[in-house]
Amino acid sequence: MRPEEALALRVRDMEITEDGASWLPVHPQAQERREKDSDHAGVVRRVPVCRELAAILKEEAIRRDLHPEDAMFVLDDGRLLTAEVYRKVWRQGFAGA
């Protein structure tokens, strides 16, 4: 998932089925710049999420008292996460792997 796609996600976007499968839909507005001339422009793309990550995201939303319309990825103080910070954390995650 690209940073601009992740930053557009809202808490309400997480889809969890009864069997535990989870998905994050990437909405067209987060894809427009990249796919504006593509046949896929305007189509919601569903990104699978492993159970462990879904549990973490759900727990974090509860811990931070996030509402359905709130951004899923925010800073500890509740401010919106910037693409620059997202990329920095992403790189750190790969460096530690």
N, C-alpha and C positions, 0 to 999 in steps of 0.2 A: 504494500500500500504506500503510495507516494505521500509526502508530508501534507500537501494541500488537501488530499483526500481524507487523511486522518484528522486534520484540523477541522474539517467540515462535519465530522460525525457528532451526533447528539446522543445522549444517553438512551433515548427512545428508539434509536436505530438498531440496537443489538437484537438479533432474532435468536431465540433459544427454543428448540423444539422439545417435545416431550421425551424423546430418546436422548436428549443432552447435546445434540448437534447444535452448533452455533454459527451464526453468520453476521457479518457486518456489511450492509449495503453501501456501495459507493454511489452517491447520487450524481446525476448528470451535471449539476452546477460545479462539482468538484473536478469533473473531467473535461469540461467545455474547452478550456484553453488548449489542452493536449490533443483532443480528438475532434476539433471543430470541423475538419474536412473528412472525417472518418465515417464509415457506415455505422459505427457503434456510438456516435454522438447521441446523447439523450437517452441512452439505455442504462438502467441501473445494473451495476455489476455486483454480484454477491461474493464476498471474500470469506472463505471458511476460516473459522477460529477454533483452535484446539480447546478442549474442555478446561484445561488449566488456565489458559489466558482468559477465557470467558469468566471463570470464577474470580480471577484477579480483578478484571474490569468491573464485575458486579459488586465485589466487596469494596472496591475503591469508590464507586458511585455512592454506596451506602455510607461509607466512612466520611466522605466529604459532603454528605447530605445534598447530593446533586439531584436536580429535578429532571423530568423527561426532556425538557427543552434545552437543558444546559449542554454545553460542549463536553464531550467525553474526556478530552485531554486538556487539562488546565494545570496551572501552576499551583503550588501548595496554598497560596493565598487566594486562589479562586480566579485569578486573572487568566485570560486566554493565553494559551501557549503559542509562541510564534514559530514560524517555519524554521528560523535560525536555531532556536533552542531544540526543536524536535530533531533536526539534523544532527546537532551536537550530541544529543543523548543517543541517537541511532548509532553514530560512529563509535561512541563509548561502549555500547553494547557489543558491537562486533570486535572491538579491541580486547574485550574481556573474555571472548568466547574461545 
